[in-house]
Amino acid sequence: MKVYSQGDQAIVVSLRDQVTPTATQRLLVLRHYLIEQNEPFITEIVPTETDMLISYDAHMMMEQMAIASPFLYMKNLIAQIDLSEEKWKKQRRCVKVPMYYGGEYGPHLNHILAELGITEETFIQHHTSSDYFVSMMGYSPGFPYLSGVDQRIIVNHTAPEKRFIPAGSVILENNKCGITTTDTYEDWLVIGWTPLQLFDPTKKDFALISLGDHVKFDVLQEGRDV
């Protein structure tokens, strides 16, 4: 990982070309540690798939804590944190997502099957066998972007036109998979739908799936309860 300054009151921890679930998980362990320490001079932590921006109050650090170089202090602090595999494995969480494939639930699946030249059974086998990693959150509250799509089912284009997509839809976007948490209108390729409610604003932890989680899909059949 690379560490560099971003202005005079922020530091960036970057993975550069090391974008893997393990590397991203190390960033999340770092974030978890800093949040737990609750240092008063750390004002914001913003993680992405490849980087993490840590903002700090340089004036507080210099005036109240007699720290001569806030950047070097932060750099040394980060270097001392244990980001070993044992640490991030303890935080690993796997969420199972049951879903219906194709038909009214996945209106683009048949077109994808024709393009790839495979059967629905083969597609489902490839899709459910992958161990997905939540590498980003975005688009809407609780919306997970999942890395780990099987190379054999990657489709490098969107749908020909935008359409209504209900909450719970499982979509493909290039080499990532996603699950919509609100009704939307987009040109994503929709392959199925899950009855799980991934976003509930009435709960303290409003998102069922979080950054750094692992996700496994499971096939639902009509008439089968979750």
N, C-alpha and C positions, 0 to 999 in steps of 0.2 A: 504494500500500500504506500501511496505517496501522500505527504502532508505538506501543504503550502498555505501561505496567508492569502486572505481575500479582503483587501483593504486593511485598515488598522484595528478592526474590532471583530474579525472573524477568521476562522481557520477551516480549511477544507481537507477532509480525508478522502482520497480518491483511489478507486480500484484500478483505474486505467484499463488495461487490456485483460484484467483478471476477473471478468464478470462471470462468476459461477455461483451456484447456491451457497457453497461453503464460504466464498469470499464475501458475498452479500450478508451472510449470516454473521460474519465477524463484525461487520459494520453495525448490525443490529445489537450485538452483544455490547459493543462500545456505547451505543445510544442508551441501552438499558442501564449500564453502569453509571453513566453520567446523570441520568434521571434519578437513579436511586441515591446518589451522593447529594443531590439537591444543592449544588454549589450556588451561592447567591450571585456570583458574577457571570454565570452562564445564562444568557437571556433567551436563546432559541436553539433548537436542534432540528434540522431539516434533512431527513434522509431521502435519497433516491436510489435507483437500481445500481448506480455506479459510484456515487459520491455521498458525502454527508457534510453539510455546512453547520458549523458550530459557531454561533455568535456569542460574544462575551463583552462585558463592560470593562474596557481597558482603563478608564478613569478610576473606577472603583478599585481595580486591582493595584494600580499604582499608588493612589492616594491613601486607601484604607488598609491595604495589605502589603505595602512597600515592595511590590513586585516591579523590578526594573524593566523587564521585557515581557509583557503579557503573552506575546506570540511564542517565545521560547518556553515560557512556563506551560502554556497549553500543549505545545509540542512534546515536552518531556512528560507531562501528565498522561497524554495519550500513549506514549511509548511504554509506560510502566503498567498499563492495564493488561490483564491476562485475557487474551483473545483466543486461547487454545480451543481445540476441538471439544475437549471435555466440557468447557464452559457453554459453548453454543448448543451442544447436544442436549444439555439439561433443559434448555429453553425451547427445544423443538416441539412443535405441536402439529398433529395431523388432523385435518378436518375431512370427513367423508361426505361427499355430495352426491345424493341419489338424483338421477335425471332420466327423463324420457328422451329418446332419440328420434329424429325425423318426424314425418307426418305434419300435423298442425303445429307440433312443438318445435320442429326444426325444418322450416320451409326450404332451406337451401341445401339440405343434406343430399338429396337425390342428384342435384347438379354437381355437387362436389364428388360424389361417387362416380358419376359418368366421366368427369374430368380426370380423376385419378385412376379409373379403370379397375375399381375394387368393389366388393360387395359391402352391404351395410354391416354384416357380421364382422368382416375383416376390419372395417373402419372402427367399429365399436371396440374391437379387441385392441387395436392400436391406441385408441383414445383412453381406454380405461386402464391400460397396463402402465401408463406413464405416472411417475411421481412428480407432481407439479409443485412449483415453488412460487410463493407470492413475492415477486420481485419488485412490484410497484403497486401503489394504490392511487386511484384517481378517477377522473371523468365525472363520477357522482359519488356521494358519501358511501363508503364501504365497498366500492367497486374494486375487485382484485384483478390485477394483471398477472397471469400465470405463465411462468417460463417452464420449459420442459416438454413442449409439444413434440411428439414423434415425427421425425423428419419425413416419414412416409405419408403423412396426412397434412403437411404444410401446403397452404394455397396462397400464392403471392398476389392476390387481388381482392377487391371488395365486391359487394353485390352491385349489379348494374344500376340500381336506383335505391334511394332511401325509402324506408318503410317503417311502420309502427313496430316497435319491439317491446314486448311487455317485460316487466321486472321478473327476474329469475331466468331469463334467456341465457343460454350458453353459446358464446360466439367465438369465432376464429378471426384473428387479425394477424396475418403473416405468421411469424413464429411464436405467437402468443395466443393464449386462450383467455377468455374473460367471462364474467357472470354479471349481468346487469342487475342493479339493485333498485332501480326506479324505471318506470315506463319511459321510453325514449323514442326518438325518430332518427335512425341512422342507416348507413349502408353496410353494416357488418354482415358477415355470413353467419346465420343462425343455424346451429346444428341440433339444438335440443332445449330443454327447459327443466328447471328444478323447482319443486314445491317449497324448498327451504327459503325462509325469509332471512336474507343476508343483512338487511338494514332495518333497524327498529329504533326510531328516534325517541321512543318513550323509555328506553333502557339506558343505564349509565354507560355500559359498553355497547354502543349502538351497532357496532359492526360484528357480525358473526365470524368473519375471517379477517385476519390482521397481517400486516407486513411481516414477512419472515415465516409464516405458516406454510405447511405442506398440505397439499390437497390431493385426494384420490376420488375419482368419479366411479359411481356404481350404477348399473343399468336398472331402471325401473320398468316394470311391465304394467300395462293398463289393469286397474283393479287391485294393484298391490299398494298397500299403505307404506308410508315412509317409516 
